[in-house]
Amino acid sequence: MSGQTRKGGGAMAARLALIRKIHGYVGLFIAPSVVFFALTGAFQLYGLHEAKGAYHPPAILEKLGNLHKDQRFGLSEHRGGPDADHGDADHADADHDHDARPSAKPDAKPLATAPARAEAAPPFREAALKALFLIVATGLTLSTLLGVWMALLPHRRNLLAVSLLIAGVILPAALALF
Protein backbone atom coordinates (compact mmCIF):
# COMPACT_ATOMS: atom_id res chain seq x y z
CA MET A 1 0.00 0.00 0.00
CA SER A 2 2.79 2.42 0.79
CA GLY A 3 4.32 1.88 -2.69
CA GLN A 4 1.05 2.93 -4.31
CA THR A 5 0.82 5.99 -2.07
CA ARG A 6 4.33 7.06 -3.04
CA LYS A 7 3.55 6.61 -6.74
CA GLY A 8 0.42 8.73 -6.42
CA GLY A 9 2.34 11.32 -4.44
CA GLY A 10 5.10 11.38 -7.05
CA ALA A 11 2.61 11.97 -9.84
CA MET A 12 0.98 14.74 -7.84
CA ALA A 13 4.37 16.34 -7.15
CA ALA A 14 5.24 16.16 -10.85
CA ARG A 15 1.91 17.79 -11.76
CA LEU A 16 2.46 20.55 -9.23
CA ALA A 17 5.99 21.12 -10.54
CA LEU A 18 4.59 21.41 -14.08
CA ILE A 19 1.89 23.82 -12.90
CA ARG A 20 4.54 25.93 -11.10
CA LYS A 21 6.66 25.98 -14.26
CA ILE A 22 3.72 27.03 -16.47
CA HIS A 23 2.72 29.64 -13.88
CA GLY A 24 6.24 31.04 -13.92
CA TYR A 25 6.38 31.26 -17.72
CA VAL A 26 2.93 32.86 -18.03
CA GLY A 27 3.79 35.24 -15.18
CA LEU A 28 7.01 36.33 -16.86
CA PHE A 29 5.13 37.19 -20.05
CA ILE A 30 2.28 39.14 -18.41
CA ALA A 31 4.28 40.77 -15.59
CA PRO A 32 5.24 43.92 -17.54
CA SER A 33 1.58 44.57 -18.40
CA VAL A 34 0.47 43.90 -14.83
CA VAL A 35 3.00 46.43 -13.53
CA PHE A 36 1.96 48.92 -16.23
CA PHE A 37 -1.74 48.67 -15.34
CA ALA A 38 -1.09 48.81 -11.61
CA LEU A 39 1.06 51.94 -11.89
CA THR A 40 -1.09 53.81 -14.41
CA GLY A 41 -4.20 52.83 -12.47
CA ALA A 42 -2.64 54.34 -9.35
CA PHE A 43 -2.11 57.63 -11.22
CA GLN A 44 -5.70 57.53 -12.43
CA LEU A 45 -7.05 57.14 -8.90
CA TYR A 46 -6.15 60.74 -8.26
CA GLY A 47 -6.72 62.05 -11.79
CA LEU A 48 -3.04 62.72 -12.35
CA HIS A 49 -3.39 61.80 -16.03
CA GLU A 50 -6.01 64.46 -16.88
CA ALA A 51 -5.84 68.24 -16.95
CA LYS A 52 -8.15 69.86 -14.41
CA GLY A 53 -8.19 73.56 -13.69
CA ALA A 54 -4.64 74.87 -13.45
CA TYR A 55 -3.17 71.36 -13.32
CA HIS A 56 -1.73 70.03 -16.57
CA PRO A 57 -0.15 66.58 -16.33
CA PRO A 58 3.21 65.80 -17.86
CA ALA A 59 2.66 64.57 -21.43
CA ILE A 60 3.97 61.08 -20.58
CA LEU A 61 1.40 60.64 -17.77
CA GLU A 62 -1.38 61.74 -20.08
CA LYS A 63 -0.22 59.40 -22.85
CA LEU A 64 0.13 56.45 -20.46
CA GLY A 65 -3.30 57.20 -19.00
CA ASN A 66 -4.81 57.23 -22.49
CA LEU A 67 -3.08 53.95 -23.25
CA HIS A 68 -4.48 52.41 -20.05
CA LYS A 69 -8.03 53.68 -20.63
CA ASP A 70 -8.40 53.76 -24.40
CA GLN A 71 -5.52 51.64 -25.75
CA ARG A 72 -4.23 54.73 -27.58
CA PHE A 73 -0.82 56.22 -26.89
CA GLY A 74 -1.23 59.92 -27.52
CA LEU A 75 -2.22 63.26 -26.08
CA SER A 76 -5.87 64.09 -25.48
CA GLU A 77 -7.70 66.57 -27.70
CA HIS A 78 -7.50 69.36 -25.17
CA ARG A 79 -3.72 69.22 -25.55
CA GLY A 80 -4.00 69.39 -29.33
CA GLY A 81 -1.52 66.56 -29.81
CA PRO A 82 -1.00 64.79 -33.13
CA ASP A 83 -2.81 61.72 -31.84
CA ALA A 84 -5.76 63.75 -30.56
CA ASP A 85 -8.12 62.71 -33.36
CA HIS A 86 -9.21 59.26 -32.23
CA GLY A 87 -11.46 58.69 -35.20
CA ASP A 88 -14.67 57.82 -33.39
CA ALA A 89 -17.25 59.69 -31.34
CA ASP A 90 -16.79 57.58 -28.22
CA HIS A 91 -13.18 58.69 -27.87
CA ALA A 92 -13.50 62.24 -29.20
CA ASP A 93 -14.19 63.64 -25.75
CA ALA A 94 -10.84 63.79 -23.94
CA ASP A 95 -12.56 63.68 -20.57
CA HIS A 96 -15.02 60.92 -21.39
CA ASP A 97 -16.14 58.76 -18.52
CA HIS A 98 -16.00 54.97 -18.79
CA ASP A 99 -19.09 54.81 -16.60
CA ALA A 100 -21.18 57.07 -18.81
CA ARG A 101 -23.76 55.22 -20.86
CA PRO A 102 -24.02 55.99 -24.58
CA SER A 103 -27.22 57.77 -25.49
CA ALA A 104 -29.61 56.68 -28.20
CA LYS A 105 -29.23 59.97 -30.10
CA PRO A 106 -25.78 60.85 -31.43
CA ASP A 107 -26.18 64.54 -30.53
CA ALA A 108 -27.63 63.93 -27.05
CA LYS A 109 -25.49 64.20 -23.95
CA PRO A 110 -24.57 60.94 -22.18
CA LEU A 111 -26.59 60.01 -19.14
CA ALA A 112 -24.88 60.95 -15.90
CA THR A 113 -24.18 57.99 -13.62
CA ALA A 114 -23.42 59.99 -10.49
CA PRO A 115 -24.50 63.39 -9.23
CA ALA A 116 -22.18 66.25 -10.06
CA ARG A 117 -19.54 66.47 -7.38
CA ALA A 118 -18.33 69.67 -5.84
CA GLU A 119 -14.65 70.55 -6.18
CA ALA A 120 -14.36 70.24 -2.39
CA ALA A 121 -12.39 67.48 -0.72
CA PRO A 122 -13.86 64.02 -1.39
CA PRO A 123 -15.88 62.36 1.34
CA PHE A 124 -14.01 60.12 3.75
CA ARG A 125 -15.21 56.84 2.21
CA GLU A 126 -14.08 57.86 -1.26
CA ALA A 127 -10.70 59.02 0.03
CA ALA A 128 -10.31 55.82 2.07
CA LEU A 129 -11.23 53.65 -0.93
CA LYS A 130 -8.73 55.51 -3.14
CA ALA A 131 -6.05 55.04 -0.48
CA LEU A 132 -6.88 51.33 -0.24
CA PHE A 133 -6.67 50.95 -4.03
CA LEU A 134 -3.36 52.80 -4.03
CA ILE A 135 -2.06 50.30 -1.45
CA VAL A 136 -3.39 47.45 -3.62
CA ALA A 137 -1.71 48.89 -6.75
CA THR A 138 1.56 49.29 -4.85
CA GLY A 139 1.28 45.76 -3.46
CA LEU A 140 0.46 44.34 -6.88
CA THR A 141 3.49 46.07 -8.38
CA LEU A 142 5.81 44.89 -5.61
CA SER A 143 4.40 41.36 -5.66
CA THR A 144 4.72 41.14 -9.45
CA LEU A 145 8.32 42.37 -9.41
CA LEU A 146 9.17 39.86 -6.67
CA GLY A 147 7.45 37.14 -8.71
CA VAL A 148 9.57 38.01 -11.75
CA TRP A 149 12.70 37.84 -9.63
CA MET A 150 11.65 34.47 -8.14
CA ALA A 151 10.71 33.09 -11.56
CA LEU A 152 14.05 34.11 -13.03
CA LEU A 153 16.17 32.71 -10.20
CA PRO A 154 16.04 29.08 -11.32
CA HIS A 155 15.88 30.11 -14.99
CA ARG A 156 18.69 32.65 -15.23
CA ARG A 157 20.17 30.80 -18.15
CA ASN A 158 16.82 29.64 -19.53
CA LEU A 159 16.37 31.39 -22.86
CA LEU A 160 12.60 30.74 -22.88
CA ALA A 161 12.05 32.45 -19.51
CA VAL A 162 14.11 35.51 -20.39
CA SER A 163 12.56 35.66 -23.87
CA LEU A 164 9.04 35.60 -22.43
CA LEU A 165 9.86 38.50 -20.13
CA ILE A 166 11.39 40.50 -22.99
CA ALA A 167 8.41 39.67 -25.23
CA GLY A 168 6.08 40.83 -22.44
CA VAL A 169 7.77 44.23 -22.59
CA ILE A 170 8.30 44.57 -26.33
CA LEU A 171 5.02 43.21 -27.75
CA PRO A 172 2.64 45.59 -25.92
CA ALA A 173 5.01 48.52 -26.49
CA ALA A 174 5.25 47.75 -30.21
CA LEU A 175 1.48 47.38 -30.56
CA ALA A 176 0.89 50.64 -28.70
CA LEU A 177 3.50 52.72 -30.49
CA PHE A 178 3.44 51.42 -34.07
Rosetta blueprint (number, residue, H / E / L):
1 M L
2 S H
3 G H
4 Q H
5 T H
6 R H
7 K H
8 G H
9 G H
10 G H
11 A H
12 M H
13 A H
14 A H
15 R H
16 L H
17 A H
18 L H
19 I H
20 R H
21 K H
22 I H
23 H H
24 G H
25 Y H
26 V H
27 G H
28 L H
29 F H
30 I H
31 A H
32 P H
33 S H
34 V H
35 V H
36 F H
37 F H
38 A H
39 L H
40 T H
41 G H
42 A H
43 F H
44 Q H
45 L H
46 Y L
47 G L
48 L L
49 H L
50 E L
51 A L
52 K E
53 G L
54 A L
55 Y E
56 H L
57 P L
58 P L
59 A H
60 I H
61 L H
62 E H
63 K H
64 L H
65 G H
66 N H
67 L H
68 H H
69 K H
70 D H
71 Q L
72 R L
73 F L
74 G L
75 L L
76 S L
77 E H
78 H H
79 R H
80 G L
81 G L
82 P L
83 D L
84 A L
85 D L
86 H L
87 G L
88 D L
89 A H
90 D H
91 H H
92 A H
93 D L
94 A L
95 D L
96 H L
97 D L
98 H L
99 D L
100 A L
101 R E
102 P L
103 S L
104 A L
105 K L
106 P L
107 D L
108 A L
109 K L
110 P L
111 L E
112 A L
113 T L
114 A L
115 P L
116 A L
117 R L
118 A L
119 E L
120 A L
121 A L
122 P L
123 P L
124 F H
125 R H
126 E H
127 A H
128 A H
129 L H
130 K H
131 A H
132 L H
133 F H
134 L H
135 I H
136 V H
137 A H
138 T H
139 G H
140 L H
141 T H
142 L H
143 S H
144 T H
145 L H
146 L H
147 G H
148 V H
149 W H
150 M H
151 A H
152 L H
153 L L
154 P L
155 H L
156 R L
157 R L
158 N L
159 L H
160 L H
161 A H
162 V H
163 S H
164 L H
165 L H
166 I H
167 A H
168 G H
169 V H
170 I H
171 L H
172 P H
173 A H
174 A H
175 L H
176 A H
177 L H
178 F L
